[in-house]
Structures are given as C-alpha cells and as structure tokens.
Amino acid sequence: MTIPAGLRRTVLRAQRDTGFLAVGVLPHLALVPVWAWAAATTARTGNWLLTVSTSAALVLLGTPVLTAVQRARYRVLIGVDVPRLTPTAPEQRTWASTARWLAATRPWRKIGYHLLLGPLLALLELLVLAVAAACLAGVIAYAWSWALPTGIRQDWFGYLTQLPAYTAAGLLLLCALPWTARAVARAEARLALGLLGPSRAQRLQERVDQLTVSRTDLIEAVDAERRRIERDLHDGTQQRLVSLAVNLGLAIATRPDLPSDAREVIARAHLEAKEAIAELNDLVRGLHPAVLEDRGLDAALSGLAARTPLPVRLRVNLEERVAPDVESVAYFVISEALTNATKHANAMRAEVIVRQVGEVLRVRVTDDGLGGADAAAGTGLTGLAKRVGSLDGAFHVSSPVGGPTTITAELPCAR
C-alpha cells in the first residue's frame, strides 16, 4: 500500500516537532532545582544573602551553557537559526563601557528565558507529550485490550462497546497532534529569536553594516575594473592606432609617386586615425586617468584644467592623499562640471576649489555661464549625484537662470 505524500510529510513533521518538544523539557527545567533549592534553604535557615548570591552565581554560570544548548536544539531539530549576539568588546575597560557592553549582550533576557519562561514552556511541552501518549494509547486500546484476561478487561474497560469510543477519541487527538505540536514549536521559536538572539534594531544594524561593507567592496571592484579597461585600451588598442597612423604618414612621406587619388585616400585615413587616437585618449582619461592613480588628485586636476577650453582657476588644499575611490569620484564630478560649463552653459571662466576639512573632502566648481542646470532633470548631474551618494556623500547644485552655477560635493575620506 502506497502512503500519500501529503500524509507522509504530515507524519514526519509531527515526529520532528514532537521530538523537538521532548528534547526541550530537560533544558527548560535545568534551573528549577537552583531556585527550588534557594527557596527551600532560605525558608529553612533564613540566611537569604548567601543563598541568593550562590543561586545567582549558578544561574549566571548556567545561562551561557543553556543558551548554547537551546541554539543547537533549534538549529538541529527544526532548522531555526537563533543568531549569536556578539557585541564588540570595549577597548578601554571603564564602568560606562562595561555597562554599555552588558546592555548590548542583554543578559537579563536570557536569564528570564531560562529561569522564568523555561518552566512554563516545559509544562506546555509535557502537556503536548501527554496528549501524544494519550492519543497513541487510545488508538491501540482496542487491540491490546484483547491481550488481557477477560475478567481484567471487563473490570478495566467495562463492556467492549466502550473500547471503540476510546479508539475514536485517540484518532481525533492523533489528527490534531501535528498542528498542536507545530503551533507550540513555532511559538517557542519566536520566543527564542526574541529573547536569545539579537533585537530587531540590532539585526537591522548588522544588516546595514553588511550592506555597507558589500557596497564598499562593489565600488572598489568597479573602480579596479575601470582601471583595468583603461590599461588595456592604453597599452593595446591605442598603440595599434598610433602604429597605424605612423605607417600611413610614412606612406605619404616616402611614396611621392603615388597617384593623387591614392594619396588623398591615405591622407584621409591618416587624419581619421589621428582623430581616433585623440578620441581614444579622451575616452581613456574619462575612464580613469593614469595620472590620477600615479600622482594623485592635484596633478590630475591640473592636467584637466589645462585641457579645458575656458580659463580655470584651480585651488587644491589636501593634507594627504585620500582613498582611490574618493579621488575618482571627486575627479569625475569636476570633469563633468567643467564639461557642462563648456558645452552647455557658454561660460567664460570657471573656478575649482578642493579642500580637505577633517575627514571630509569638499569640492566646489563655479562657472559664470547661463545657469538653469537641474540635477533632478535626468541629466549628467543625476549620475554625479548617484555616484557621490554611493560614498555616503552630499551633492548640491545651485544654478539660477542667468547664472552663476555652483556644484558642491562633500565626500567622506576617512580611511
């Protein structure tokens, strides 16, 4: 006979949950002898100070062990992982730092779980186990009653008509057992997650820390990939274009006997090769200028200001080199701002100020153009704002119609 898959899953789940509750009885009752002994000793001797101190020491020593046992029980038997709360120990041992560390570990919740809530959960678990035993006894009552002598069977059960009622009651309890055990196991899991694990605020803080670390790793990976592409273009494609332009130039210079049509075609190809080299240079500098990695932000901005068609007043005041990702974002903010001032604002001059104030790198670009720039309009300024935001920086644009336009970025640069 084939057992239906749904029934098989229900039986296995009931076995798992019932076993989980049975294993939890002893750990939940582990501290009962401690406070029972404390109450009995205090009532007999009246020396409550020694009794309370001794029982408190036993509770404090037993709580970590019982917490580890409960975590293993939840993880192994029902697959619920109760996170371990491991706050960072204070570097300087002071009363205030120790108090904050103890508050972060929340020992009173664990003590309350094992000392007060544990016995109540044990009673609930014993009740479920008693129901399980009763339903099994009722189901098999009709069968094993026939193994008894007739007189004993009639004395215990009366007429045989009562045995089917016991069996029916046992079947009803057996049908309700999986859902009862499941409900109790879920209730215990929720209580354990709330009392033995970190609080919701602490879980959110841990998640924020993990996301911050992963975002930083992603930014560094993207920046490293950008530098790799820049090196590949500079050392591969650009060198081939330069070789092509040189060969075309040599062909024009060394072959005066070429027909005029061929010479014109070669000259046009030579011009296009040089234009492609210039465009590739701009692309490489746009990806990640090599001078930014080799000599830092000051030298890279000096080269950028020299290449800009309009006069740029540059002032850079850095205490030391900042992180590479901060340098990259600051460079591209200034590069995009100067490009917008040249192409769209019809500016006559621009000013770039870069200062490091404490752990913040402040970048300000001002031009005397037409103004009217809007960072919320989906232009290149929106991309700059997102890029600055990836480092938890602040980005502001002030651009009234008629100018001037001021773009400000504040980047945290603490290493």
N, C-alpha and C positions, 0 to 999 in steps of 0.2 A: 504494500500500500504506500502510495506517494503522499507525503505530507506537504500541504500547500506552503509556498514560500512565505506568504504573509504570516501564517501561523508559526512557522519555524522561526522567523525573525522575532515574533512576539515572545515566544518561549525563551529564546536566547537572551532577549533584552530583560525579561523578568528574572532569569537566572543571574545575569550580571548585576542588576540593581539590587536584588535580594542579597547576593554575596557582598556587594559594596556596603549595604547597611549592616550585615552581620559582622564584617570586619571592623566597622566603626564603633561597636559597642565598647570594647575594652579601652581604646584610646580616649573615648569620651568620658569614661568612668575612672581614668587614671588618677585624677586629682581628688576624687571623692574621699579616699582614705586620708588624705592630708588634712582637709578641712574637718572631716569627721573626728580625726584624732585631736585636732586643735580644739574643737568644741568640747569633746569629752574631757580632755586634760584641763582645760580652763574651768569647766564646771566642777572637776574633782579637786584641783589644787588651788584654784583662784589666782595662780601666777600667770596672768594673761600676757604680760610683757614678753617673757621668754617664749611662751607658746606661739604668740603671734609672730615674733621675729623668726623663730625656727620654721614655722609653716610658710611665711613669706619667702624665706630663702629657698625652701624646697620648691615652691611654686615658680620662682624666678629661674631656678636651675632646670626645672622640668618643662617650662614653656617652650624653649627653643627645640628641645627634642620632640615634644609632642607636635609642634608645628611642622617639623620636617617629616614626621610620620604621616600627618594628615595630608601634606602636599603629595607625598608618594602615593598615598591611598587614592586621592582624587585623580592623579595622573595615570596610574597603572590600571585602575579598575573601571573608571568611567571616562577617561580621556580628557579630563578638565585640568588645565594647567593653571595653578594658582601662582602668579608671579612672585618671585622673591624680592622683597623690598631691601635694597642695599644702598642707603644714602651714603654720600661721600663723607668720610671721617674728617673732622676739622683739623686743619694744620696746626693751629695753636690751641692747646688744651686750656680752656678757660671755663668758668662756670656757665657763662652765657652760651658759648659754642657747644658745650656738652648738653645743655638743656635743649638747644635747638636740634642737636643730633638725636637726642632721645625723643623729642616731639616728632621728628621725621620718621623714626622707626615705629612709632605708635605701639609701644609695648602693652599699654593698657587694653587695647582692643584684643590682642592675642590672649592676654591673661583672662579677660572677660569671656572670650570664646571658650577656653579650656576649663575655666573654673566655674562659670555660671551657666553658660549656654550648653556646654558639653553634656552635663547630666540630663538636661531636658531633651536633647537630641537622642541620647542613649535610651531614654524611656520611649520616645517615639519609634526608634529602631526596634526595640524589644516588642512594642505593640505590633509593628508590621510583621516581625518574625513569628509572633504568636498567632496572628491571623493566617500566615502561611502554614504554620503547623496545624492549625485547626482545619483549614480547608483541605489539606492533604489527608488528615485523619478522617474527615467526613467523606471524602471521595472513596477511600478504601475501607470505610467502616463495614459496608455490606459484605465485602469479600473476606476480611479477616475475622468477622464475627462467626462465620461458619467453621472456623478452626477451633472455636471454643466448645466446651461441652454444652449440651443442651440446657442443663439447669443453670449454669453460669450465664449463658446467653440470654435466657429468659429473665434472670434476676437483674442483669445489667441493662438490657435493652427493651425488656418487655416483649410484646408481640413483634413479630418480624415485620409488621406493617410500619413500624417506626423507623426501620433502617433506611428505606428509600428516602424518607424525609431528610435524614442526616446526609445522605449522599447528594441530594438535590441542593441542600444548603452548602455543602462543601464545593459543589460545582460552581455555584454562584460566587462564592468567595474566591475560588480559583480564577474565575473570569475577571474579577475585579482586582486581583493581586497585581498584575503587570502595571496597571495605571496607578495604583496606590503606591507601589514601590518606586515607580518613575517620578511621581509627584514629590515624594519625600526626598529622593536623591537630588532632584533639581533644586528643591528648597535648601538643602544642605550646601549644594554647590554655590548658590547665590550668597548664602551667609558666609561661606569660606572666602569667596572672592572679595566680599566687602570688609571682612574682619582680619583675615590672614594675609591678604595681598595689599598692594598699594591702593590709595584712594583714587577717585576719578580724576581729581586735579593732578595728582602725581603721575597717573598714567598719561594724561594729556601732555604734561611737561616732558616726560620721557619721549613721547611721540614727537613733540616739537624738536627736542634735541636730536633725535634720529633723523628727522627730515632736514634739519639744519646741516648736519654732517653730510647727508647724502647730496643735498643741493650744492654744498661746497665742493664735494668730490666731482659732481657733474660739471660744474663751472670749470674746475681745473682740467678735467678731461677734454672739454670742448676747447679750452684755450690751448692745450697741448696739441690737439688735432689741428687747430688753426695754424700753429707754428710749423707743424709737420708739412701741411699743404704749402705753406709759404716757402719752406726749404726745397720741397720737390719742384715747385714752379721756378724758383730762382736757379737751382742747380741743374734742372733738366730742360724744361720747355724754353726758358728764357735763353739759355746758352745755345740751343739749337737755332732759335730765331736770329740770335746775334751772328752765328756762323753762316746762316743763310744770307743775311744782309751783307756780310763781308764778301762772300763769294759773288753775290750779284754786283757789288761795287767793283770788285776786281775784274769781273767780266766786262763791265762797261769801260774800265780804265785800260785794260790790256788788249782789247779786241777792237781797234779802231776801224777794222774792215767790215764790221757787221753792217747789214742793211739797216736803213733808217727805221723801218718798221720793227725789226727785232730789237734794235737799240731802244726804241720807245717802249716796247713791252717790258724789257728788262728794267728800264728806268722806273716804270710804273710799279713793277714788282718790288724793286729796291725801296721805293718810297713807302709802299704798303707794309713791307717788312719792318721798316723803322717805326712806322706808326703803331704796328702791332707790338713792338718792343716797348714803346712808350706806354701803351695801354696796359700791357702786362706789368710794367713797373708800377703803375698806379694801382693795379689790382693787388699786387704783392704787398705794397705799402698799406693798402686798405685791409688786407687780411691780418697782417701782423708785421709791422716794420722791423727789420732786423736791428736797427739802431736802438729800438725800444728795449729789446732784450739784452743787447750788448752794453749800452751806455746809460740806459735809464730814461726816465720821462723828460728830464730837462733837455737832453740832447735831441730826443725825438721831436719835441715841440719846437725846438729851434729850427730843425730841418723843415717841419711843417709850415712854420711861419715864413720861412724863406721861399717856399714853393707857392704860397698863396698869392694870387694876383694883386690883392689890395694890401696896403701897409698895415702891419700887425704890430702892436706894442705888446711885448711879452714880458711878464714878470713871474718868475718861479722861485718860491722860497720853500725848500724841503729840508727838513732836519736830517733825513736819511732816506734811502730807497724804500719804497713801500712794497707791498706784496705784488707779484706779477699780474694777478687778475685785477687789482685796483689800478695799476698803471695802464693796463689795457683799456679798461672802461673809461678812465679819465682821458686817455688819448683819443678815443673814438668820439667821446662827447665833444671835445674841442674840434676835432676834424670835421664832424658833421655840422657843428655850428658855423665854422668858417666856410664850409661849402655852401650852406644855406645863405649865408650873408653875401657870398659872391654871386651865386646863380639866381637867387630869388629876391633878395632884399635890395639889390643895387646899392650896396653900402660902399662908402668911400674909404672907411678905415674901421679897424676893429681893435679891441683890447682883450688880452687874455691874462688872467691872474690865477695862479695856482699857489695855494698856501696850505701848509700842514699845521693845524692847530690841535695840539694834543694828539688824540687818536682819530682825528677826522681830517680828511683831505678835502679842501674846499676848492672848487673850480668855478670860475665865473668868466663868461665870454659875453662881451658887449659890442654891438655894432651900431652904426648910425644910419641904418637902412630904412626901408619903408614901414617896417613893423607889420603887425597883423598876424603874426605866427600863432598857431593854436595847437598845443600838444594833444588836445582831445579830438582833433580832426582826422586822425588816422594817417598822419604824415610820418616822415622820418623821426620827428620828435617823439612820437609814441613809442617807437622802437628803442630810442635812447632812454626814455622813462622806464621801460621794462628792464632794460639792461642795468640801469642804475638800481632799480628795485631788486634785482637778483642778488645784490650785495647788501641788502637792507639799507640802501642809501636813500637820500631825498633829492628830488628833481623838481625844479621850478622854472617856469618861463614867464617873463614879463615882456609883453610885446604890444603896446598900444598902437593903434593905427597912426601912422606918421612917424613911428619910432620914438626912442631907440628900442632895440631888442636886447634883453639881458637873459642869458641862460645860466642857471646856477645848479650845481650838483655838489652834494655833500656825501662823501664816501667813507665809511669806517675803514681805517687802515691799520688797526691793531693786529699784530702778528700773533 
